[in-house]
Amino acid sequence: MVFLEIENLHKTFGSNTALHRFDMKIERGEFVTFLGPSGCGKTTVLRMIAGFESPTRGTIRLDGRDVTHLRTRQRKVGMVFQSYALFPNMTVAANIGFGLRVAGRPDAEIRKRVDEMLALIKLPDLGDRYPWQMSGGQQQRVALARALAGKPQVLLLDEPLSALDAKIRISLRQDIRMLQRELGITSIFVTHDQEEALSISDRIVVMNEGRVEQVGTPSEIYNYPRTRFVASFVGTLNILTGHVVDPSTGRMAVEGQELITTQTLAPDDAGRKRMLALRPEAIVLEAPAPGRNTLAATVEDVSFLGAVVRIRARVQEAVISLDIFNDPNRSLPERGQPVALGFSHENLLVLEEGA
């Protein structure tokens, strides 16, 4: 069931177009992440959902109600910011209960709700502290509790972890996901960090220059990118140039060597140049085998990265990276050594035109 519907959303700032026709349907209880580089429009969409910005055109519906031009306080949304945005002169408890107090809720109700929120974020004994007496991770938990205290219909999170160090980021993103599942609240998370997006999302919206490049589950986005931007932005990727030999059988030519893809090619693709994508972890060093793609290559470099060894191999003008697990009982190829790169037909992805 569609809970939040965004239709034909468009935003301009003067002569600059920040968002081009954004369409999205989000289910009740779904965790959706907007992923993309700085300036791609993801925060602009979030701010329009929150009511901080008005769209140039388009419609936003929340639970069947048109909220496009309603004020923020009329939308029942909770917002968590990158900068925490806590009041330094208020205690943790006062910060959490601030929105309820502004809404005129009774003191007893506020105290009860604040206690519930403190327990929810696992800080039950820190209500009397001030923000400056807490770590960054604890402050962001308080900001999360404040956003949830008013029981919003939608929780919006604008890069809430970017100011934290790596270990705290990982721990807090897991906590956010656990709380979201426990409460069943519809949530939208904005980030430029692909690992964050892949690890916690039900679906990911990849954005670039104000446009949606692809929408899908983390597995779909990573394993089956449709455009060159998505393929290169999410994970490490090899981009190859191929020529279509036979569209009906998926036969391609890369640097004079024939490969096969299982993707559907148009009949008029014969002889045309297409961009191909291949993940490093999909490639293995193996002898040519029936039913598998093989590229003859020469090793250029071997990098030991701990659990993973990254090998760079040259196929004429193309350089291909492949990742293999570290095995102390297996010898690694040397620079200049000829090798065969093997991978399945399914792992050779043909990117969309113009990608």
C-alpha positions as CSV (number, residue, x, y, z in Angstrom):
1,M,0.0,0.0,0.0
2,V,1.4,3.4,-1.0
3,F,1.9,5.6,2.0
4,L,4.0,8.5,0.6
5,E,3.6,9.4,-3.0
6,I,5.8,12.0,-4.8
7,E,4.6,12.9,-8.3
8,N,6.4,15.0,-10.9
9,L,8.4,17.0,-8.3
10,H,10.4,19.8,-9.8
11,K,12.5,22.5,-8.2
12,T,14.4,25.5,-9.6
13,F,16.4,28.1,-7.8
14,G,16.5,31.1,-10.1
15,S,17.9,29.8,-13.4
16,N,19.3,26.7,-11.8
17,T,17.3,23.5,-11.9
18,A,18.0,21.4,-8.7
19,L,15.5,18.7,-9.4
20,H,14.0,17.3,-12.6
21,R,10.7,15.4,-12.4
22,F,11.1,13.2,-9.3
23,D,8.5,10.4,-9.0
24,M,8.4,8.0,-6.1
25,K,6.0,5.7,-4.3
26,I,7.0,4.6,-0.8
27,E,5.2,1.9,1.2
28,R,4.1,2.2,4.8
29,G,7.0,1.1,7.0
30,E,9.5,1.1,4.2
31,F,13.1,2.3,4.7
32,V,14.2,4.2,1.5
33,T,17.6,5.8,1.0
34,F,18.4,8.6,-1.4
35,L,22.0,8.1,-2.5
36,G,24.2,10.3,-4.6
37,P,27.0,12.9,-4.6
38,S,26.8,16.4,-3.2
39,G,24.5,18.6,-5.2
40,C,22.5,15.8,-6.8
41,G,19.2,16.9,-5.3
42,K,18.6,14.3,-2.6
43,T,18.4,16.8,0.3
44,T,16.3,19.1,-1.8
45,V,13.7,16.3,-2.1
46,L,13.9,15.6,1.6
47,R,13.4,19.3,2.5
48,M,10.3,19.5,0.3
49,I,8.8,16.4,1.9
50,A,9.5,18.1,5.3
51,G,7.9,21.4,4.2
52,F,11.1,23.4,4.5
53,E,11.1,24.0,0.7
54,S,8.2,24.4,-1.7
55,P,8.3,22.6,-5.1
56,T,8.3,24.6,-8.3
57,R,5.7,22.1,-9.4
58,G,4.6,18.6,-8.4
59,T,2.6,16.9,-5.7
60,I,3.4,15.2,-2.4
61,R,0.8,13.0,-0.8
62,L,1.1,11.5,2.7
63,D,-1.3,8.7,3.6
64,G,-3.7,9.9,0.8
65,R,-3.6,13.6,1.9
66,D,-2.1,16.3,-0.3
67,V,0.6,18.0,1.9
68,T,2.4,19.8,-0.9
69,H,1.7,23.3,0.4
70,L,1.1,22.5,4.1
71,R,3.4,23.9,6.8
72,T,5.9,21.6,8.4
73,R,4.0,21.3,11.7
74,Q,0.9,20.2,9.8
75,R,2.6,17.2,8.1
76,K,3.5,15.0,11.1
77,V,7.1,14.4,10.0
78,G,10.2,14.0,12.1
79,M,13.6,15.3,11.0
80,V,17.1,14.3,12.0
81,F,19.8,16.6,10.8
82,Q,23.5,16.1,10.2
83,S,24.5,18.8,12.8
84,Y,22.3,17.4,15.6
85,A,20.6,20.8,16.0
86,L,20.2,20.3,19.8
87,F,19.6,23.3,22.1
88,P,22.8,23.7,24.1
89,N,21.1,25.4,27.0
90,M,18.5,22.6,27.4
91,T,19.0,19.2,29.1
92,V,18.6,16.1,27.1
93,A,15.1,15.5,28.4
94,A,14.1,19.1,27.6
95,N,15.5,18.7,24.0
96,I,13.5,15.5,23.5
97,G,10.3,17.0,24.9
98,F,10.6,20.4,23.1
99,G,8.3,19.6,20.3
100,L,5.7,18.2,22.6
101,R,5.9,21.3,24.8
102,V,5.4,23.6,21.8
103,A,2.4,21.5,20.8
104,G,0.9,22.2,24.3
105,R,0.9,18.6,25.6
106,P,0.4,18.1,29.3
107,D,3.5,17.9,31.5
108,A,2.7,14.4,32.7
109,E,2.4,13.2,29.1
110,I,5.6,14.9,28.1
111,R,7.6,13.3,31.0
112,K,6.2,9.9,30.1
113,R,7.0,10.2,26.5
114,V,10.5,11.5,27.2
115,D,11.2,8.6,29.5
116,E,10.0,6.2,26.7
117,M,12.3,7.9,24.2
118,L,15.3,7.8,26.6
119,A,14.8,4.0,27.1
120,L,14.3,3.5,23.3
121,I,17.7,5.1,22.5
122,K,19.4,3.3,25.4
123,L,20.2,6.5,27.4
124,P,17.7,6.1,30.3
125,D,19.9,7.8,32.9
126,L,21.2,10.7,30.9
127,G,18.1,12.9,30.8
128,D,19.6,15.6,33.1
129,R,22.8,16.0,31.0
130,Y,23.4,18.8,28.5
131,P,24.4,18.1,24.9
132,W,28.0,19.4,25.5
133,Q,28.4,16.7,28.1
134,M,27.8,13.9,25.6
135,S,29.6,12.3,22.7
136,G,28.6,12.9,19.1
137,G,27.0,9.5,18.9
138,Q,24.9,10.2,22.0
139,Q,23.9,13.6,20.7
140,Q,22.6,12.1,17.5
141,R,20.6,9.5,19.5
142,V,19.0,12.4,21.3
143,A,18.2,14.1,18.0
144,L,16.7,10.9,16.8
145,A,14.6,10.6,20.0
146,R,13.4,14.2,19.6
147,A,12.3,13.5,16.0
148,L,10.4,10.4,17.2
149,A,8.8,11.9,20.3
150,G,5.9,13.4,18.5
151,K,5.0,10.0,16.8
152,P,5.6,11.3,13.2
153,Q,4.1,9.4,10.3
154,V,7.4,9.8,8.4
155,L,11.0,10.0,9.7
156,L,13.4,12.0,7.6
157,L,17.2,11.6,8.2
158,D,19.5,14.0,6.4
159,E,23.0,12.5,6.4
160,P,22.7,12.0,10.2
161,L,26.0,10.0,10.5
162,S,28.4,12.0,8.4
163,A,29.9,13.9,11.3
164,L,30.7,10.8,13.3
165,D,33.8,8.6,13.2
166,A,33.7,5.2,11.3
167,K,33.0,2.9,14.3
168,I,30.3,5.0,15.7
169,R,28.7,5.4,12.3
170,I,28.4,1.7,11.8
171,S,27.0,1.1,15.3
172,L,24.5,4.0,15.1
173,R,23.2,3.1,11.6
174,Q,22.5,-0.4,12.9
175,D,20.6,1.1,15.8
176,I,18.6,3.4,13.5
177,R,17.6,0.4,11.4
178,M,16.6,-1.6,14.4
179,L,14.5,1.2,15.8
180,Q,12.9,1.8,12.5
181,R,11.9,-1.9,12.2
182,E,10.7,-1.9,15.8
183,L,8.5,1.1,15.4
184,G,7.4,0.3,11.8
185,I,7.9,3.9,10.8
186,T,8.2,5.0,7.2
187,S,11.7,6.4,6.8
188,I,13.8,8.3,4.2
189,F,17.5,8.4,4.7
190,V,19.8,10.7,2.8
191,T,23.5,9.8,2.3
192,H,26.4,9.9,-0.1
193,D,27.9,6.8,1.5
194,Q,27.2,3.7,-0.6
195,E,28.0,1.3,2.2
196,E,25.4,3.0,4.5
197,A,22.8,2.8,1.7
198,L,23.5,-0.8,0.9
199,S,23.5,-2.0,4.5
200,I,20.3,-0.6,5.9
201,S,17.8,0.1,3.0
202,D,14.8,-1.7,1.7
203,R,15.2,0.3,-1.5
204,I,17.7,2.8,-2.8
205,V,17.1,5.8,-5.0
206,V,20.4,6.7,-6.8
207,M,20.4,10.3,-7.9
208,N,22.7,12.4,-10.1
209,E,22.4,16.0,-11.2
210,G,18.8,16.3,-10.1
211,R,17.6,13.2,-11.7
212,V,16.8,9.6,-10.6
213,E,19.3,7.2,-12.2
214,Q,17.8,4.0,-10.8
215,V,15.5,2.7,-8.0
216,G,15.9,-0.8,-6.6
217,T,16.8,-3.0,-3.7
218,P,20.4,-2.9,-2.5
219,S,21.0,-6.2,-4.4
220,E,19.5,-4.9,-7.6
221,I,21.4,-1.6,-7.4
222,Y,24.8,-3.3,-6.8
223,N,24.4,-6.4,-9.0
224,Y,22.4,-5.0,-11.8
225,P,23.2,-1.3,-12.3
226,R,21.4,0.1,-15.4
227,T,23.6,3.2,-16.1
228,R,27.3,3.9,-16.1
229,F,26.8,6.4,-13.2
230,V,25.1,3.8,-11.0
231,A,27.7,1.2,-11.9
232,S,30.6,3.4,-11.1
233,F,29.1,5.2,-8.0
234,V,28.1,2.0,-6.2
235,G,31.0,-0.2,-5.6
236,T,34.2,-0.8,-7.6
237,L,33.6,-1.6,-11.2
238,N,35.3,-2.4,-14.5
239,I,33.9,-0.4,-17.4
240,L,34.7,-2.0,-20.8
241,T,33.8,-1.0,-24.4
242,G,32.3,-3.8,-26.4
243,H,30.9,-4.2,-29.9
244,V,27.7,-6.2,-30.5
245,V,28.5,-9.2,-32.8
246,D,25.1,-11.0,-32.7
247,P,22.3,-9.5,-30.7
248,S,20.2,-12.7,-30.8
249,T,22.8,-14.7,-28.9
250,G,24.3,-11.9,-26.8
251,R,27.7,-12.2,-28.5
252,M,30.0,-9.2,-27.9
253,A,33.6,-8.4,-28.9
254,V,35.9,-6.8,-26.3
255,E,39.5,-5.9,-27.5
256,G,39.1,-8.5,-30.2
257,Q,38.0,-11.3,-27.8
258,E,34.4,-12.7,-27.9
259,L,32.2,-12.7,-24.8
260,I,28.6,-13.5,-24.2
261,T,26.0,-11.6,-22.1
262,T,22.6,-12.9,-21.1
263,Q,21.0,-9.5,-21.3
264,T,18.5,-8.8,-24.0
265,L,19.9,-6.8,-26.9
266,A,17.9,-5.1,-29.6
267,P,18.1,-6.5,-33.2
268,D,19.4,-3.2,-34.5
269,D,22.3,-3.3,-32.0
270,A,24.4,-5.4,-34.4
271,G,27.8,-3.7,-34.9
272,R,27.1,-1.0,-32.4
273,K,29.3,0.0,-29.5
274,R,28.0,-0.6,-26.0
275,M,29.4,0.1,-22.6
276,L,29.8,-3.1,-20.4
277,A,30.2,-3.4,-16.6
278,L,32.0,-6.2,-14.7
279,R,32.4,-6.4,-10.9
280,P,36.0,-7.3,-9.7
281,E,34.6,-10.0,-7.4
282,A,32.8,-11.7,-10.3
283,I,36.2,-12.5,-12.0
284,V,38.4,-15.5,-11.2
285,L,41.7,-16.8,-12.5
286,E,40.9,-20.0,-14.4
287,A,41.4,-21.9,-17.6
288,P,38.8,-21.4,-20.3
289,A,35.7,-23.5,-19.6
290,P,32.5,-24.2,-21.6
291,G,29.7,-21.9,-20.7
292,R,32.0,-19.3,-19.2
293,N,33.4,-16.0,-20.6
294,T,37.2,-15.9,-20.7
295,L,39.6,-13.0,-21.4
296,A,43.3,-13.5,-22.1
297,A,45.2,-10.9,-20.1
298,T,48.6,-10.0,-18.6
299,V,49.1,-9.2,-14.9
300,E,50.1,-5.5,-14.3
301,D,50.0,-5.3,-10.6
302,V,49.1,-7.3,-7.4
303,S,48.0,-5.5,-4.2
304,F,47.7,-7.3,-0.9
305,L,44.8,-5.7,1.0
306,G,44.5,-8.2,3.9
307,A,41.5,-10.4,3.5
308,V,41.4,-9.5,-0.2
309,V,44.1,-9.5,-2.9
310,R,43.4,-7.1,-5.8
311,I,44.9,-7.9,-9.2
312,R,45.1,-5.5,-12.1
313,A,45.4,-7.2,-15.5
314,R,45.7,-5.7,-19.0
315,V,43.7,-6.8,-22.0
316,Q,45.3,-4.7,-24.8
317,E,44.0,-1.2,-24.1
318,A,41.7,-2.1,-21.2
319,V,42.8,-2.6,-17.6
320,I,40.7,-4.9,-15.5
321,S,40.7,-5.3,-11.7
322,L,39.7,-8.5,-10.0
323,D,39.4,-9.4,-6.3
324,I,40.3,-12.7,-4.8
325,F,40.2,-13.9,-1.2
326,N,43.6,-14.1,0.5
327,D,44.7,-17.7,0.8
328,P,48.2,-18.2,2.3
329,N,48.4,-21.7,0.6
330,R,47.9,-20.3,-2.9
331,S,50.7,-18.6,-4.9
332,L,49.8,-15.3,-6.5
333,P,50.5,-14.4,-10.1
334,E,53.5,-12.2,-10.8
335,R,53.7,-9.0,-12.9
336,G,53.9,-9.7,-16.6
337,Q,52.5,-13.2,-16.2
338,P,49.8,-14.2,-18.8
339,V,46.5,-15.2,-17.1
340,A,42.9,-16.2,-18.1
341,L,40.1,-14.1,-16.5
342,G,37.0,-16.1,-16.2
343,F,33.4,-15.0,-15.3
344,S,29.9,-16.1,-16.0
345,H,27.7,-14.8,-18.9
346,E,25.3,-13.3,-16.3
347,N,28.0,-11.1,-14.8
348,L,28.7,-9.2,-18.0
349,L,26.3,-6.3,-17.8
350,V,25.3,-4.1,-20.7
351,L,24.6,-0.5,-19.6
352,E,21.8,1.6,-20.9
353,E,22.4,3.9,-23.9
354,G,23.7,7.3,-22.9
355,A,24.9,5.9,-19.5
